[in-house]
Amino acid sequence: MKKLLLHLSAAILLSAPSARGQQKLVTLNSELQRLCDIAQLPKYISGSYEAQRSSYDTTGGNDDGFSGKYSFVHKDADGTLVIFEAKGKGVINRIWTATPNDDTLDFYFDGKNKPACSIRFSDLFSGKVFPFVGPLCGRQLGGNFCYLPIPFQNGCKIVSRGKLMQFYQIQYRHYPNEYAVKTFDPDLSVAERATLEKIKKLWGAGERKVTDFYPGRAEVVKTNATIGPGRTITLFDRDKGGRIVGLEIEAADIKEIDLKITWDGEQNPAVYAPLSDFFGYAFGSPSMQSLLLGCANGKNYCYFPMPFDRSAKIELVDRGNTGGRSKTIKANVYYTDKKRDPLTEGKFYTCWNSDLNVAKGKPHVFLNVTGKGHYVGSILQAQGLNAGMTTFFEGDDSTSVDGVMRIHGTGSEDYFNGGWYALMDRWDTRMSLPLHGALDYSLPFSRTGGYRLYLNDKISYSKSIFQSMEHGPQGNAVPANYTSMALYYSDTPVSEITRPSARMTKSFLPDTLMLYPQLMNFSIWGDISVKPGFDAYVFTAANDARLRISLSEIPFGHYKLYAELKKDAQGADIAIWQRQTVLSDWMSLRSEKPVTEQQLYLCDITIGDFKNTLTIVFRSKEDGNKLSLSRLIFVREKG
């Protein structure tokens, strides 16, 4: 009975009106609801702001967690590490790391000396320790993520009992005094468990439809039309307030089609972007299949709620060259009559930014606007202009809210909840999860991309927001093309737009492409052992053994083939074949003193329909049987 009375007293206090009026109650369940009740996305969370504690190198260098020097707030007397500390009211809504360990984390709430929750750091992401379960918590793309909300009423401190912490980010929302917050309890209530199951069902669904997000009745406007170069077709035109709750478009070819959405007769469109970029394509190919936006089974879909006051118009614009072919468009626009509440909701806007050869010394900008609103999504395609490793993705994200830098990341793939690019089964291919994913990863093209959606962690701002991404580990010095889509809600119309053009939307095709052994697809005939290394793979081969390498990632054409490799006293003789055709003479990799050949010419090679492999044949002796390969370099012949 005593315990029941305490619970009742707490409930009364949490619901009691404050001196400033009725307090708004924040609980674990209310935060979980934001992860599945998509209708809440346009609503402001007034007075609050998002912030982040991370392991980024505060000197501007690239030691964002490697040494652990910047991976704690301070050390306690016993040598344990305080990795997060916040005063007042708030909720932790995202924890990420690329380096989970088995040290215990202790969560202290409301100034208490005893931890309310203790868990191994790695178990936050394993999905095996309740309530830190999938799909809110998991491991993929080299990253480990936890989206289980952790609210606190009067401060929170997280302490690692270990002596070393490396890469991590902890993002949280700070609430002002007019909110009452019920502190996290790992023993979830019946209602909280039910919401967790609701999230699991929604996020785990296969092909989603509008009724998965908006169970009430929605009207639909269907279009089946033909569009051609220079033409514009209208998918939706309404002179009455309401809200769009779903947009589905089927088309065989959308590379030269732009999406244009205008609210309430505003001077500039709220959305003006290539259709492919809006739906998360990667360099012209379908890729993204997130919870609310993407392309699956030939259907492009968007289920972000888009309220408007008086009118809405959705158009498709074909900017193709005269003489181009027509395309058939099938579209469904779902809407309701529920108008926007200007006091509590923003309108949906996007910012498309095609940043060709990003300025040296300056970051790529996702969004830079004034007004009141919140940021809900990023989509990025990025390609290095110099052949080789994707070092531009060492750049950090940063977000300033109302003139204060609140969020600073530890690397580009980290921002997208991934980690460790160019490593097998890490950030090495395209993959979609409900809130984040990799759009692409190609070392030959030196390109990648990612996306991230914000639901309960949407970044609120009252006056302004500036979000950017560096290109390169330091000084924004790596040449690259960046194209991004920023998604946000605001009370302020778009002040200026960039109209897409053929030049801005054309994918960059480099003349030099590289294959690295860690991501090569190869097969072996004969006796060959492989030893992976940091900067080279060492192949030790018997005489007449063969290493066949797939060239499926290299475009058709004629190339000069070079290699970066090491010669030493144990080097073998090798020759390059293409199936049963000999392309090169025997070459010796033997050298009394170790030497690195940066660009050793191997042969000329043609890649086509039936010529998409090469084979390295070994002529080995007891004292010469090794190939130490760092990369293959293909230089396209012009003409």
C-alpha positions in Angstrom: 0.0 0.0 0.0 2.9 2.4 0.9 4.4 1.8 -2.6 1.1 2.4 -4.3 0.6 5.7 -2.4 4.1 6.8 -3.5 3.2 6.1 -7.1 0.0 8.0 -6.8 1.7 11.0 -5.2 4.3 11.1 -8.0 1.6 11.0 -10.6 -0.3 13.9 -8.9 2.9 16.0 -8.7 3.7 15.3 -12.4 0.3 16.3 -13.5 -0.1 19.3 -11.2 -0.3 22.7 -12.8 2.8 24.9 -12.5 2.9 28.6 -11.8 3.1 29.2 -15.5 0.1 27.0 -16.3 -0.5 23.3 -16.9 2.8 21.4 -17.1 3.5 19.2 -20.1 4.3 15.7 -19.1 7.2 13.8 -20.7 7.5 10.1 -20.1 9.2 7.1 -21.7 5.9 6.2 -23.3 5.3 9.7 -24.7 8.8 9.6 -26.2 8.2 6.1 -27.6 5.0 7.4 -29.2 7.0 9.9 -31.2 8.8 6.9 -32.9 5.6 5.5 -34.3 3.0 8.2 -34.3 4.2 9.9 -37.4 1.4 12.5 -37.3 3.3 14.2 -34.5 6.2 15.1 -36.8 5.0 18.6 -37.8 4.5 19.6 -34.1 6.9 21.9 -32.4 8.5 20.9 -29.1 8.5 24.5 -27.9 11.3 25.7 -25.6 13.4 22.6 -26.0 16.6 22.0 -27.9 18.7 19.0 -29.0 22.4 18.8 -28.0 25.1 16.1 -28.2 28.1 15.0 -26.2 30.6 13.2 -28.5 34.2 12.1 -28.6 35.2 14.6 -31.4 38.6 16.2 -31.4 38.0 19.6 -30.0 41.3 20.9 -31.4 40.0 20.4 -35.0 42.2 17.3 -35.6 41.0 13.9 -36.5 41.5 12.1 -33.2 37.7 11.7 -32.7 38.1 8.6 -30.5 41.1 6.7 -31.7 43.2 7.5 -28.5 40.3 8.2 -26.2 41.7 11.6 -25.3 38.4 13.4 -26.0 36.1 10.5 -25.1 35.0 11.6 -21.6 33.7 14.7 -19.8 36.0 14.1 -16.8 37.6 11.3 -14.8 36.3 10.4 -11.3 38.8 9.9 -8.4 38.8 6.1 -9.0 39.7 6.5 -12.7 36.3 5.7 -14.1 35.1 7.9 -16.9 32.1 10.3 -16.9 31.0 10.2 -20.5 27.8 12.2 -20.2 26.6 14.8 -17.8 23.5 17.0 -18.1 21.6 19.2 -15.7 17.9 19.8 -15.5 15.2 18.0 -17.4 15.8 16.0 -20.6 15.7 12.8 -22.4 18.6 10.9 -24.1 17.2 9.8 -27.4 20.2 8.4 -29.3 23.4 6.7 -28.3 25.9 5.6 -31.0 29.4 4.0 -31.0 31.7 2.4 -33.5 33.8 0.8 -30.7 31.5 -1.0 -28.2 33.3 -2.6 -25.3 32.3 -4.8 -22.4 32.8 -2.2 -19.7 29.8 -1.5 -17.5 27.9 1.8 -17.9 26.2 3.2 -14.8 23.2 5.6 -15.3 22.7 8.1 -12.4 19.5 10.1 -12.4 18.2 13.1 -10.4 21.4 13.6 -8.4 21.3 10.2 -6.7 24.5 8.5 -5.6 23.3 5.0 -6.6 22.9 4.1 -10.3 19.3 3.4 -11.4 20.5 1.3 -14.3 23.7 -0.6 -15.1 24.5 -2.4 -18.3 27.5 -3.4 -20.3 28.2 -0.9 -23.1 28.0 -3.5 -25.8 24.6 -4.8 -24.5 23.0 -1.4 -25.3 23.1 -2.6 -28.9 23.0 -6.4 -28.8 19.2 -6.5 -28.7 19.3 -9.2 -26.0 18.9 -7.1 -22.8 15.4 -5.7 -22.2 14.4 -3.0 -22.7 17.3 -2.2 -25.0 15.9 -4.3 -27.9 15.5 -4.2 -31.6 14.6 -2.5 -33.8 15.3 0.6 -31.6 18.8 -0.8 -30.7 21.1 -2.7 -33.0 24.3 -3.1 -35.0 24.8 -2.6 -38.7 27.0 -0.8 -41.2 29.9 -0.8 -38.7 27.9 1.3 -36.2 26.0 0.5 -33.0 22.9 2.5 -32.3 20.3 2.8 -29.5 17.2 4.9 -29.9 15.4 3.8 -26.7 14.5 7.1 -24.9 16.0 7.6 -21.5 14.2 10.5 -19.7 15.3 12.3 -16.6 13.7 14.9 -14.3 16.7 16.5 -12.6 20.0 15.7 -14.3 21.7 12.6 -15.7 25.2 11.2 -15.4 26.6 8.2 -17.3 29.8 6.7 -16.0 31.9 4.0 -17.7 33.7 1.7 -15.2 36.4 1.1 -17.8 39.6 3.0 -18.3 39.2 3.7 -22.1 36.3 4.9 -24.1 36.8 5.6 -27.9 34.2 6.7 -30.5 30.8 7.7 -29.1 27.9 10.1 -29.5 25.1 10.7 -27.0 22.3 13.0 -28.2 19.7 14.4 -25.9 16.8 16.9 -25.7 16.8 19.6 -23.0 13.4 20.5 -21.7 12.5 23.8 -19.9 10.8 24.2 -16.6 7.2 24.1 -18.0 7.7 20.4 -18.7 7.5 17.7 -16.1 9.6 14.6 -16.8 9.1 11.1 -15.4 12.6 9.6 -14.9 13.5 6.4 -16.7 12.7 3.1 -15.1 14.0 0.0 -16.9 11.1 -2.0 -15.6 8.6 -0.9 -18.3 4.9 -0.5 -17.7 2.3 -2.4 -19.7 1.6 0.7 -21.8 5.3 1.2 -22.5 5.7 -2.4 -23.6 2.7 -2.1 -25.8 4.2 0.9 -27.6 7.5 -0.9 -28.0 5.6 -3.7 -29.7 3.8 -1.2 -31.9 7.2 0.3 -33.0 8.5 -3.2 -33.7 5.6 -4.0 -35.9 5.7 -0.7 -37.8 9.4 -0.6 -38.3 9.6 -4.3 -39.2 6.9 -4.2 -41.9 7.8 -5.1 -45.4 6.3 -2.8 -48.1 4.6 0.0 -46.2 1.5 1.9 -47.2 -0.2 5.1 -46.1 -2.7 3.3 -43.7 0.3 2.0 -41.7 0.9 5.5 -40.5 -2.6 7.1 -40.7 -5.2 4.6 -39.9 -8.0 7.1 -40.4 -9.7 7.6 -43.8 -7.6 9.6 -46.3 -8.8 10.8 -49.7 -6.6 10.0 -52.8 -6.0 11.8 -56.1 -4.8 9.4 -58.7 -2.8 10.4 -61.8 -1.9 8.3 -64.9 -0.3 10.7 -67.4 2.5 11.1 -69.8 5.3 13.6 -69.3 8.0 14.7 -71.8 10.8 17.2 -72.2 9.7 20.7 -71.3 6.4 19.6 -70.0 4.9 20.0 -66.5 2.1 17.8 -65.1 0.0 18.5 -61.9 -0.5 15.6 -59.5 -2.4 17.6 -56.9 -4.1 21.1 -56.8 -6.3 22.1 -53.9 -7.6 25.5 -52.7 -8.6 24.4 -49.3 -6.5 23.8 -46.1 -5.6 20.2 -45.2 -2.6 18.0 -45.2 -0.8 15.6 -47.5 -0.2 12.2 -45.8 1.2 10.2 -48.6 2.9 10.5 -52.0 3.5 7.5 -54.2 5.0 7.7 -57.7 5.7 5.0 -60.3 7.8 5.9 -63.3 10.3 4.0 -65.5 12.8 6.8 -65.7 12.9 9.8 -63.4 16.4 11.1 -63.9 15.4 14.3 -65.6 12.1 14.9 -63.6 11.9 17.4 -60.8 9.4 17.5 -57.9 7.8 20.9 -57.2 5.5 21.4 -54.1 4.1 24.8 -53.3 2.1 25.7 -50.1 -0.5 28.5 -49.8 0.7 30.4 -52.9 4.2 31.1 -51.4 6.6 32.9 -53.7 9.0 29.9 -53.7 8.2 26.2 -53.7 8.6 24.3 -50.4 10.1 21.5 -52.4 12.1 21.8 -55.6 14.4 18.9 -56.3 15.2 16.1 -58.7 12.7 13.4 -58.1 15.5 10.8 -57.7 17.3 12.8 -55.0 14.1 13.4 -53.1 13.4 9.7 -52.9 17.0 8.8 -51.9 18.5 7.4 -55.1 22.2 6.9 -55.2 23.8 8.5 -58.3 20.6 7.9 -60.3 19.8 4.3 -59.0 17.1 3.4 -56.5 18.6 2.8 -53.1 16.9 4.2 -50.0 14.1 2.2 -48.4 13.6 4.0 -45.1 10.5 4.1 -42.8 9.1 7.2 -44.4 10.9 7.9 -47.7 12.4 5.8 -50.5 11.8 3.4 -53.4 10.7 -0.2 -53.1 9.5 -2.6 -55.7 9.3 0.2 -58.3 7.2 2.5 -56.1 8.7 5.8 -54.9 7.0 6.7 -51.6 6.9 9.5 -49.1 4.8 9.4 -45.9 6.0 12.6 -44.2 2.9 14.5 -43.1 2.6 17.9 -44.9 0.0 20.3 -43.4 -1.0 23.4 -45.3 -3.3 26.4 -44.5 -5.1 27.4 -47.7 -3.8 25.6 -50.7 -1.3 23.0 -52.0 0.0 22.2 -55.4 2.3 19.2 -56.4 3.9 19.2 -59.9 6.4 17.2 -61.9 8.7 19.1 -64.2 10.6 17.4 -67.0 13.7 19.4 -67.7 15.0 16.9 -70.4 16.4 18.0 -73.7 14.0 18.6 -76.6 13.6 15.4 -78.6 13.9 13.2 -75.5 11.3 10.5 -75.0 8.1 10.7 -73.0 7.6 8.8 -69.8 4.4 7.4 -68.2 3.7 8.6 -64.6 1.4 6.9 -62.2 0.9 8.7 -58.9 -1.2 8.6 -55.8 -1.5 11.7 -53.5 -3.2 10.9 -50.2 -4.7 13.8 -48.2 -7.1 14.7 -45.4 -9.1 17.9 -44.5 -7.2 18.4 -41.2 -5.7 21.9 -41.6 -2.4 23.0 -40.0 -2.5 24.6 -36.6 -0.1 27.5 -37.1 0.6 27.8 -33.3 1.7 24.2 -32.9 2.8 22.9 -36.3 5.3 23.8 -39.1 5.0 23.3 -42.8 7.2 20.7 -44.6 10.2 22.1 -46.5 13.3 20.8 -48.2 16.7 22.3 -49.2 18.4 20.6 -52.2 22.0 21.6 -52.5 24.2 20.4 -55.4 27.7 21.4 -54.3 30.0 20.6 -57.2 33.6 20.6 -56.1 32.9 21.8 -52.6 34.8 25.0 -51.8 38.2 24.3 -50.2 38.2 25.4 -46.5 34.4 25.4 -46.3 32.0 22.6 -45.3 29.1 21.4 -47.4 25.9 23.1 -46.1 22.8 21.0 -45.5 20.6 23.8 -44.2 21.0 27.4 -43.2 17.6 29.1 -42.5 15.9 31.4 -40.0 12.5 31.1 -38.3 11.0 28.5 -36.0 10.9 24.8 -36.7 12.8 21.5 -36.5 15.1 19.4 -38.7 13.9 15.9 -39.6 16.1 14.4 -42.2 19.4 14.4 -44.2 20.1 12.6 -47.5 23.7 12.9 -48.9 25.5 11.7 -52.1 29.2 12.3 -52.0 32.0 11.5 -54.5 35.7 12.3 -54.3 37.2 14.0 -57.4 40.5 12.3 -56.9 40.7 8.5 -57.4 41.3 6.5 -54.3 40.1 6.0 -50.8 37.0 7.9 -49.6 38.9 10.1 -47.2 36.4 13.0 -47.7 34.1 10.9 -45.4 36.4 11.6 -42.5 34.6 15.0 -42.2 32.4 15.8 -39.2 28.9 17.1 -39.1 28.0 20.1 -37.0 24.8 21.8 -36.1 24.3 25.3 -34.7 20.9 26.1 -33.2 19.9 29.7 -32.6 23.5 30.7 -32.9 24.9 28.1 -30.5 26.8 25.0 -31.7 24.9 22.2 -30.1 26.0 19.1 -32.0 29.4 18.1 -33.3 30.0 14.6 -34.8 33.0 12.3 -35.2 32.9 11.4 -38.9 30.5 11.3 -41.8 29.6 7.6 -41.6 29.2 8.0 -37.8 26.5 10.7 -38.5 24.6 8.1 -40.4 24.9 5.6 -37.5 27.5 3.6 -39.3 31.3 3.2 -39.0 34.5 2.0 -40.5 34.2 2.7 -44.2 36.0 0.4 -46.7 36.0 -2.6 -44.4 34.1 -5.8 -45.2 30.6 -6.0 -43.7 30.9 -2.5 -42.2 30.3 0.6 -44.3 31.0 -1.2 -47.6 27.7 -1.3 -49.5 24.2 0.1 -49.7 21.8 -0.9 -47.0 18.6 0.6 -45.6 17.3 0.6 -42.1 14.2 2.4 -40.8 15.9 5.6 -39.7 19.4 5.4 -41.4 21.4 3.7 -44.0 24.2 3.8 -46.6 23.0 4.8 -50.1 26.1 3.5 -51.8 29.7 2.6 -51.4 32.1 2.2 -54.3 35.9 2.4 -53.9 36.5 2.3 -57.7 34.3 5.5 -58.1 35.4 6.9 -54.7 31.8 7.6 -53.8 29.3 6.9 -51.0 26.2 8.4 -49.4 23.9 8.0 -46.5 20.6 9.1 -45.0 19.3 9.7 -41.5 15.8 10.6 -40.3 14.9 12.3 -37.0 11.7 11.4 -35.2 11.8 11.9 -31.4 15.3 13.4 -31.8 14.2 16.1 -34.3 16.4 19.2 -34.0 14.2 22.0 -32.7 15.1 25.7 -33.3 13.4 29.0 -32.3 15.3 31.5 -34.5 17.8 29.7 -36.8 19.6 26.5 -37.7 22.8 25.8 -39.6 23.9 22.3 -40.3 26.9 21.3 -42.3 29.3 18.4 -43.1 33.1 18.7 -43.6 34.8 17.1 -46.6 38.0 15.6 -45.3 39.6 15.0 -41.9 40.9 18.5 -41.5 40.4 21.9 -43.1 37.8 20.8 -45.7 40.6 20.0 -48.1 39.6 16.9 -50.0 38.1 17.7 -53.4 34.6 16.2 -53.8 31.1 16.7 -55.1 28.3 16.7 -52.5 24.6 16.7 -53.2 22.2 16.8 -50.2 18.6 17.0 -49.3 17.6 18.5 -46.0 14.1 17.9 -44.7 12.6 20.2 -42.1 9.4 21.8 -40.8 9.1 25.6 -40.3 6.9 28.6 -39.9 8.9 30.5 -42.4 8.7 30.0 -46.2 11.7 29.3 -48.3 13.6 32.5 -49.2 15.5 31.2 -52.2 15.8 28.0 -54.2 18.2 26.3 -56.5 16.7 25.0 -59.7 18.2 21.7 -60.9 20.1 21.6 -64.2 21.6 18.9 -66.3 25.1 19.9 -65.2 24.2 19.8 -61.5 22.5 16.4 -61.7 24.9 14.5 -63.9 26.9 11.8 -62.1 30.7 12.2 -62.2 32.5 9.4 -64.1 36.2 9.5 -63.3 38.9 8.6 -65.7 40.9 6.8 -63.0 39.3 4.0 -60.9 40.8 1.8 -58.2 40.2 -1.6 -56.8 41.4 -2.3 -53.2 41.9 -5.9 -52.1 39.9 -5.6 -48.9 36.7 -5.1 -51.0 37.7 -7.1 -54.2 35.6 -10.0 -55.3 38.2 -12.7 -56.2 38.5 -16.5 -56.5 41.5 -18.8 -56.2 42.8 -21.7 -58.2 45.7 -23.7 -56.8 47.5 -23.2 -53.5 47.3 -19.5 -52.4 47.1 -18.2 -48.9 46.0 -14.6 -48.1 47.1 -12.4 -45.3 45.2 -9.2 -44.9 47.1 -6.1 -43.8 46.4 -2.5 -43.1 47.9 -1.1 -46.3 48.3 -4.3 -48.4 47.1 -7.9 -48.8 49.9 -10.5 -49.1 49.1 -13.4 -51.4 51.5 -16.4 -51.0 51.2 -18.7 -54.0 52.5 -22.0 -55.3 53.8 -22.2 -58.9 51.0 -21.8 -61.5 48.4 -20.8 -58.9 45.9 -18.2 -60.1 44.1 -15.3 -58.6 41.0 -14.2 -60.6 39.6 -10.8 -59.8 36.1 -9.6 -60.7 35.9 -6.3 -62.6 32.2 -5.9 -62.5 32.5 -2.5 -60.8 34.6 -1.0 -63.6 32.7 0.5 -66.5 33.2 -1.0 -70.0 36.1 0.5 -71.9 39.8 0.4 -72.7 42.3 0.9 -69.8 45.9 1.1 -68.9 46.3 -1.2 -65.8 48.7 -0.3 -63.0 49.3 -1.6 -59.5 50.5 -0.2 -56.3 52.5 -3.1 -54.7 55.6 -3.9 -52.7 58.7 -5.6 -54.1 61.0 -7.5 -51.7 63.3 -10.5 -51.6 60.3 -12.9 -51.5 58.5 -11.5 -54.5 57.1 -13.9 -57.1 57.0 -13.6 -60.9 53.5 -12.7 -62.1 51.6 -12.4 -65.4 48.2 -10.9 -66.2 45.7 -13.0 -68.1 42.1 -12.4 -69.1 40.6 -15.8 -69.0 42.8 -17.7 -71.5 44.3 -14.7 -73.2 47.7 -13.5 -72.1 47.9 -9.7 -71.6 51.4 -9.2 -70.2 54.9 -10.7 -70.1 56.2 -12.2 -66.9 57.1 -9.5 -64.3 59.4 -10.0 -61.4 58.4 -8.6 -58.0 61.7 -9.5 -56.5 63.9 -6.9 -54.9 66.8 -7.3 -52.5 65.7 -4.2 -50.7 61.9 -3.6 -50.0 60.5 -1.0 -52.3 57.0 0.3 -52.9 55.9 0.7 -56.5 53.3 3.5 -56.5 52.1 2.9 -60.1 53.7 -0.1 -61.8 52.4 -0.6 -65.3 51.0 -4.1 -65.8 49.2 -4.2 -69.2 46.5 -2.8 -71.4 43.1 -4.3 -70.7 39.6 -4.1 -72.3 36.5 -4.6 -70.1 33.2 -5.5 -71.8 30.3 -8.0 -71.7 32.5 -11.1 -71.8 35.6 -9.6 -70.5 34.9 -8.5 -66.9 37.7 -10.4 -65.0 41.4 -10.4 -64.9 43.7 -13.3 -63.6 47.1 -13.0 -61.9 49.1 -16.1 -62.7 52.1 -16.9 -60.4 55.5 -18.3 -61.3 56.8 -19.1 -57.9 60.0 -20.5 -56.3 60.7 -21.4 -52.8 62.4 -18.1 -52.1 60.0 -16.0 -54.3 56.3 -16.7 -54.0 54.6 -13.5 -52.7 52.5 -10.6 -54.1 52.0 -7.7 -51.7 49.1 -5.8 -53.3 47.8 -2.4 -52.2 45.5 -1.6 -55.1 44.9 -1.9 -58.8 44.6 1.3 -60.9 42.6 1.6 -64.1 43.2 4.6 -66.3 40.7 5.0 -69.0 42.1 5.5 -72.5 40.5 8.5 -74.3 39.1 8.3 -77.8 
